[in-house]
Each structure stands twice: as structure tokens, then as C-alpha cells.
Amino acid sequence: MESRLKRVPRSDTETSETARNSLPFRRGTSQKGGHQISGGQWQRLGVARARHRDARILVVDEPTSALDAETEQRVFDQIRSRAAAGQTIILITHRLHSVRHADEIYVLDRGRVAEHGTFEDLLRPDDDGPGLFRRMYLVQSEQYRLDGEQTAE
């Protein structure tokens, strides 16, 4: 079966418009025969487009929700690399482990900032604050605990 997708060159001079226009269809559209790219493929395309832009600020909203663990790690390595090179990154995520290297974290609750600080600040037990980040981080990290392993608490 012949692929309907065109190969997109990985040249640094390629624009996001070129990448987008190389697709045989647009997101949310259907192709005859049911050919569509997956959510993970759309996310990889978005990351590739961001890599070729020269913007001072990059906003990424749940960039890895449809990616496997190894690809997720590579995406976050790229995001950290862009931040280290001086680009401002605004990362919107529910995967709290992914903000470990952030300079500042804002935790929203019902559309309002409930707490903010560094990763270390927000993980510190605090009787004065809501502890929302810490509580949610511990819930998520519990999912990765092996049977018989002690919790961090």
C-alpha cells in the first residue's frame, strides 16, 4: 500500500506552513478510505513545527498526552533544551513530573491560581497553603510505585 503522506524535509529553513501544507488533509477532516494521522502524530508534528519557529515564547498544551514514554522523554528533553537556549516556555500539563525543571510553577484550581513556586517549594509539606500540587503529585507518583515499595510520604 502506497503511503499518502509526503515526506517532510528536516531542514532548519523549513517553515511550519511548509510542514502543515505537506499533509494530505487538515486536522479534523476525514479522508476517503478513512486515512487519518493519530493524535500522537499530530503532537509530534506540533513539536517539529515549534522547533523551526524563532518565537521568543513557546506555549505547549499537554504536548505528550498521546505519546509513548520514550517519545515523551525526548519531547521534554527538546523543551528543556529550548528553555536552556533562552526561549520562554509556557507548559500546560496535568503530568506533574514534567514540570520538575520549571523555573516557576502555577497551580490552577477552578480557574484561579491556588499556589505557585518552584517544584521543590510546592513539594514541601506546608500547613499554611493548600498543598494541592504536592497532593496531586503524590497521587500520580503512587501509580508508578511497584508492589512492596515504600511510598515517599
C-alpha positions as CSV (number, residue, x, y, z in Angstrom):
1,M,0.0,0.0,0.0
2,E,1.4,3.4,-1.0
3,S,1.7,6.0,1.8
4,R,-0.5,9.0,1.2
5,L,1.8,11.2,3.4
6,K,4.6,13.1,1.8
7,R,8.0,13.1,3.4
8,V,8.7,16.5,5.0
9,P,12.4,17.5,4.8
10,R,14.0,18.2,8.2
11,S,15.8,21.3,7.1
12,D,16.1,24.2,9.5
13,T,14.8,26.6,6.8
14,E,11.5,24.7,6.6
15,T,8.6,26.7,7.9
16,S,5.6,25.4,9.9
17,E,3.5,26.4,6.9
18,T,5.5,24.1,4.7
19,A,5.2,21.2,7.2
20,R,1.4,21.8,7.5
21,N,0.9,22.1,3.8
22,S,2.7,18.8,3.1
23,L,-0.1,16.9,4.8
24,P,-2.7,15.5,2.5
25,F,-5.5,16.8,4.8
26,R,-6.1,19.1,7.8
27,R,-6.8,18.1,11.4
28,G,-10.4,17.3,12.0
29,T,-11.1,16.4,8.4
30,S,-11.7,12.9,7.0
31,Q,-10.1,11.3,4.0
32,K,-11.7,8.9,1.6
33,G,-10.8,5.5,2.8
34,G,-10.5,6.6,6.5
35,H,-6.8,7.6,6.5
36,Q,-6.0,10.0,9.3
37,I,-3.0,10.5,11.4
38,S,-3.1,9.7,15.1
39,G,-3.2,12.2,18.0
40,G,0.4,11.3,18.8
41,Q,1.4,12.0,15.2
42,W,-0.3,15.4,15.4
43,Q,1.6,16.1,18.6
44,R,4.9,15.2,17.0
45,L,4.1,17.5,14.1
46,G,3.4,20.3,16.6
47,V,6.7,19.7,18.3
48,A,8.5,19.7,15.0
49,R,6.8,23.0,14.0
50,A,7.8,24.6,17.2
51,R,11.4,23.6,16.7
52,H,11.5,25.5,13.4
53,R,9.9,28.7,14.7
54,D,12.0,31.5,16.0
55,A,9.5,32.7,18.6
56,R,10.6,34.1,22.0
57,I,7.7,32.3,23.7
58,L,6.5,28.8,23.1
59,V,3.2,27.7,24.6
60,V,2.8,23.9,24.7
61,D,-0.5,22.5,25.9
62,E,-0.4,18.8,27.0
63,P,2.4,18.1,24.4
64,T,2.8,14.4,25.3
65,S,-0.7,13.2,26.2
66,A,-0.8,10.8,23.3
67,L,2.8,9.8,23.2
68,D,4.6,6.7,24.5
69,A,7.0,7.1,27.4
70,E,10.2,7.1,25.4
71,T,8.9,9.7,22.9
72,E,7.5,11.8,25.8
73,Q,11.0,11.9,27.3
74,R,12.5,13.0,24.0
75,V,9.9,15.8,23.7
76,F,10.6,17.1,27.2
77,D,14.4,16.9,26.5
78,Q,13.7,19.1,23.5
79,I,11.6,21.5,25.5
80,R,14.3,21.8,28.2
81,S,16.9,22.4,25.5
82,R,14.9,25.2,24.1
83,A,14.5,26.7,27.6
84,A,18.2,26.4,28.3
85,A,18.8,28.3,25.0
86,G,16.8,31.2,26.3
87,Q,13.3,30.5,24.9
88,T,10.4,31.1,27.3
89,I,8.3,28.0,27.6
90,I,4.8,28.0,29.0
91,L,3.9,24.4,29.6
92,I,0.3,23.4,30.4
93,T,0.1,19.9,31.7
94,H,-1.6,17.5,34.1
95,R,1.6,15.3,34.3
96,L,3.2,17.0,37.2
97,H,6.5,15.1,36.9
98,S,7.1,17.0,33.7
99,V,7.4,20.4,35.4
100,R,10.3,19.3,37.6
101,H,12.8,21.6,35.8
102,A,10.4,24.6,35.5
103,D,11.6,27.9,37.0
104,E,8.1,28.7,38.2
105,I,5.0,26.6,38.5
106,Y,1.5,28.0,38.8
107,V,-1.2,25.6,40.0
108,L,-4.7,26.3,39.0
109,D,-7.8,25.2,40.8
110,R,-11.2,26.1,39.4
111,G,-9.7,28.6,37.0
112,R,-7.7,30.5,39.7
113,V,-4.1,30.4,40.8
114,A,-4.2,28.3,44.0
115,E,-0.4,28.2,44.6
116,H,2.9,28.9,42.8
117,G,6.6,28.3,43.4
118,T,9.4,26.0,42.3
119,F,9.0,22.2,42.1
120,E,10.8,21.9,45.5
121,D,8.7,24.6,47.1
122,L,5.5,23.0,46.0
123,L,6.5,19.5,47.2
124,R,7.4,20.8,50.7
125,P,4.7,20.0,53.3
126,D,3.0,23.2,54.2
127,D,0.4,23.6,56.9
128,D,-0.4,27.2,55.7
129,G,-1.1,26.5,52.0
130,P,-3.5,24.3,50.1
131,G,-0.7,21.8,49.2
132,L,-2.7,21.0,46.0
133,F,0.4,20.4,43.8
134,R,2.0,18.1,46.5
135,R,-1.2,16.2,47.0
136,M,-1.8,15.6,43.2
137,Y,1.9,14.8,42.6
138,L,1.8,12.1,45.3
139,V,-1.4,10.7,43.8
140,Q,0.3,10.5,40.4
141,S,3.6,9.1,41.7
142,E,1.7,6.4,43.6
143,Q,0.6,5.0,40.2
144,Y,4.3,4.2,39.4
145,R,5.1,2.5,42.7
146,L,6.0,-1.1,42.5
147,D,4.2,-3.6,44.7
148,G,6.0,-3.7,48.1
149,E,7.8,-0.4,47.5
150,Q,7.5,2.2,50.2
151,T,5.8,5.5,49.5
152,A,7.7,8.8,49.6
153,E,5.4,10.1,52.4
